[in-house]
Amino acid sequence: MQPHQTHCSHNDPDSHSNHHHPAHHQCIATLKSHSAYTSSLALDGKFLYTGSSHNEIRLWKHNSLSSEPNLSHPEDTTVAAGNGAVKSLVASSNKLFSAHQDSKIRVWQIVEHLAGSDNYKLAKLATLPTLSDRAMKLLTPNTHVQIRRHKKSTWVHHVDAVSSLTLSKDRSLLYSVSWDRTLKIWRTTDFKCLESIKNAHDDAINAVESSIDGHVYTGSADKKIKVWRKIPGEKKHSLISILENHNSGVNALALSGDGSVLFSGAGDRSVVVWKKDGGGGGRMVVVVSLRGHGKAVLCLAVVGDLVCSGSADSTVRVWRGGGGGYWCLAVLDGHGGPVKCLAVVARDDYGSGDEEASSYLLYSGSLDCDVKIWQILVPMLESSQNFQNL
């Protein structure tokens, strides 16, 4: 059975329903964050982190609740690490995890530059795999795996670009995926590599997401999404489901807050919405395929009942689930190149002047080297249902 498709017109985002008013949006700031393009973004508390295609990471202070985003970037908050792009950033409390083109993962600590100065910097804590982890594996011959015809490496090493990171909901585990087709699991207390799943996909893995219920989702250039979890009593993660609907490589994944809805974006220009079928075992079914982008979907971000998709067509589309379907509320058109990364936050305490609208800040990074900050005002649904109730 073919899934329902929702199309979003560029000029008329509300073309499918008279009951769902379009969101009001405006670009309120443009950050010239790097000399190279911004390849990754992360938001955590009062900080925005940006990673560039030329190995730089920058820390920005921001206040998402004020009438202006109030971003500041002292010069000493820029760090350079490794070679090539910073592919993914994940922040947690006072730590930042970064995935790199050079096959390494780096861990940073956010520290006050001077006590009481409210000025912060990034200090490197570790590079993964750690020296102790590598040394221990080197001394044990059965830990070596063949990675090329005449080359071996220990299983704790990624041997190609680390493309995506995610943390378990309790922040105790870090999941990493790579173009080397492996999924690795790291302990965040001592950065030890606990597990490596070799040949997790048939092609490069581009995205990973972790759900509150323990399921881990990986999306690959092989067009498949795989679902993993650790079965009670088992030591290692097992493959429990394969999701297939895209006609092209999967570039991005995102989850709803309760983990019941998965979004996937791919080279076929669609965002597919998956929902748990209620039967247990991690099986998910397609709810709808969201279409409207003119080129590949490269990135996704979710907050509340909104999902935002960034594309190689240089636009960002804002979709809402609720009331029995999905609607495109806005098309953000301002970048001069493909939109590579997104981050979004609700401004719950922000007075929009309209009690019947919710306010959001959306950050978009593009190959045009800009990071744009968008304010989005979304009218309340007449019947307040979110996509968990579809």
Secondary structure as the mmCIF struct_conf table of DSSP 4:
data_model
#
loop_
_struct_conf.conf_type_id
_struct_conf.id
_struct_conf.beg_label_comp_id
_struct_conf.beg_label_asym_id
_struct_conf.beg_label_seq_id
_struct_conf.end_label_comp_id
_struct_conf.end_label_asym_id
_struct_conf.end_label_seq_id
HELX_LH_PP_P HELX_LH_PP_P1 GLN A 2 PRO A 3
STRN STRN1 HIS A 4 HIS A 7
BEND BEND1 HIS A 10 ASN A 11
TURN_TY1_P TURN_TY1_P1 PRO A 13 HIS A 16
TURN_TY1_P TURN_TY1_P2 ASN A 18 HIS A 19
BEND BEND2 HIS A 20 HIS A 20
HELX_LH_PP_P HELX_LH_PP_P2 HIS A 21 ALA A 23
STRN STRN2 HIS A 24 LEU A 31
BEND BEND3 SER A 35 ALA A 36
STRN STRN3 THR A 38 ASP A 44
TURN_TY1_P TURN_TY1_P3 GLY A 45 LYS A 46
STRN STRN4 PHE A 47 SER A 52
TURN_TY1_P TURN_TY1_P4 SER A 53 HIS A 54
BEND BEND4 ASN A 55 ASN A 55
STRN STRN5 GLU A 56 LYS A 61
TURN_TY1_P TURN_TY1_P5 SER A 64 LEU A 65
BEND BEND5 SER A 66 GLU A 68
STRN STRN6 SER A 72 SER A 72
HELX_RH_3T_P HELX_RH_3T_P1 GLU A 75 THR A 77
STRN STRN7 THR A 78 ALA A 80
BEND BEND6 GLY A 82 GLY A 84
STRN STRN8 VAL A 86 SER A 92
TURN_TY1_P TURN_TY1_P6 SER A 93 ASN A 94
STRN STRN9 LYS A 95 HIS A 100
TURN_TY1_P TURN_TY1_P7 GLN A 101 ASP A 102
BEND BEND7 SER A 103 SER A 103
STRN STRN10 ILE A 105 GLU A 112
BEND BEND8 HIS A 113 LEU A 114
TURN_TY1_P TURN_TY1_P8 ALA A 115 GLY A 116
BEND BEND9 SER A 117 SER A 117
STRN STRN11 TYR A 120 LEU A 128
BEND BEND10 PRO A 129 PRO A 129
HELX_RH_AL_P HELX_RH_AL_P1 LEU A 131 LEU A 138
TURN_TY1_P TURN_TY1_P9 LEU A 139 LEU A 139
HELX_RH_3T_P HELX_RH_3T_P2 PRO A 141 THR A 143
STRN STRN12 HIS A 144 ARG A 148
TURN_TY1_P TURN_TY1_P10 ARG A 149 HIS A 150
STRN STRN13 LYS A 151 THR A 154
TURN_TY1_P TURN_TY1_P11 TRP A 155 VAL A 156
BEND BEND11 ASP A 160 ASP A 160
STRN STRN14 VAL A 162 LEU A 167
TURN_TY1_P TURN_TY1_P12 LYS A 169 ASP A 170
BEND BEND12 ARG A 171 SER A 172
STRN STRN15 LEU A 173 SER A 178
TURN_TY1_P TURN_TY1_P13 TRP A 179 ASP A 180
BEND BEND13 ARG A 181 ARG A 181
STRN STRN16 LEU A 183 ARG A 187
TURN_TY1_P TURN_TY1_P14 THR A 188 ASP A 190
STRN STRN17 CYS A 193 ILE A 197
TURN_TY1_P TURN_TY1_P15 LYS A 198 ASN A 199
BEND BEND14 ALA A 200 ASP A 203
STRN STRN18 ILE A 205 SER A 210
TURN_TY1_P TURN_TY1_P16 ILE A 212 ASP A 213
BEND BEND15 GLY A 214 GLY A 214
STRN STRN19 VAL A 216 SER A 220
TURN_TY1_P TURN_TY1_P17 ALA A 221 ASP A 222
BEND BEND16 LYS A 223 LYS A 223
STRN STRN20 LYS A 224 LYS A 230
TURN_TY1_P TURN_TY1_P18 PRO A 232 GLY A 233
BEND BEND17 LYS A 235 LYS A 236
STRN STRN21 HIS A 237 GLU A 244
BEND BEND18 ASN A 247 SER A 248
STRN STRN22 VAL A 250 LEU A 255
TURN_TY1_P TURN_TY1_P19 GLY A 257 ASP A 258
BEND BEND19 GLY A 259 SER A 260
STRN STRN23 VAL A 261 ALA A 266
TURN_TY1_P TURN_TY1_P20 GLY A 267 ASP A 268
BEND BEND20 ARG A 269 ARG A 269
STRN STRN24 VAL A 271 LYS A 276
BEND BEND21 GLY A 278 GLY A 280
TURN_TY1_P TURN_TY1_P21 GLY A 281 GLY A 282
STRN STRN25 MET A 284 ARG A 291
BEND BEND22 GLY A 294 LYS A 295
STRN STRN26 VAL A 297 VAL A 303
TURN_TY1_P TURN_TY1_P22 GLY A 304 ASP A 305
STRN STRN27 LEU A 306 SER A 311
TURN_TY1_P TURN_TY1_P23 ALA A 312 ASP A 313
BEND BEND23 SER A 314 SER A 314
STRN STRN28 THR A 315 GLY A 322
TURN_TY1_P TURN_TY1_P24 GLY A 323 GLY A 324
STRN STRN29 GLY A 325 ASP A 333
BEND BEND24 GLY A 336 GLY A 337
STRN STRN30 VAL A 339 ALA A 346
TURN_TY1_P TURN_TY1_P25 ASP A 348 ASP A 349
BEND BEND25 GLY A 353 GLY A 353
TURN_TY1_P TURN_TY1_P26 GLU A 355 GLU A 356
STRN STRN31 ALA A 357 SER A 366
TURN_TY1_P TURN_TY1_P27 LEU A 367 ASP A 368
BEND BEND26 CYS A 369 CYS A 369
STRN STRN32 VAL A 371 PRO A 379
HELX_LH_PP_P HELX_LH_PP_P3 MET A 380 LEU A 381
BEND BEND27 GLU A 382 SER A 383
HELX_RH_3T_P HELX_RH_3T_P3 PHE A 387 ASN A 389
#
